[in-house]
Amino acid sequence: MAKHTKAFMSRTVKKNEPTGVKYMTKNQMEYYMGAKLIEIGVEPKSAIYRWSVESKENDNEEVWTYAAYWADSKEQLLQEEQASKEN
């Protein structure tokens, strides 16, 4: 069985939430992602992380996704990002 080399975590957040609540949500997601990586045997400092935010249909909410990449996925992502910078 192939080993996983990336992980994703998503949360739905109301756009009108106070900044402090959004900040806490972001920090919690970062903490839980690090804990999950340790749980599966990946050193959190060896991974790279990316955030994405998508608006939901009702325009009152957005979906925050926190992604971690390591090993082959990390190398592939870095190559793709480098190629997009060169174009």
Buried (B, 14 or more C-beta within 10 A) or exposed (E): EEEEBBBEBEBEBEEEBEEEEBEEBBEEBBEEBBEBBEEEEBEBEEBBBEEEEEEEEEEEBBEBBBBBBBBEBBEEBEEEEEEEEEE
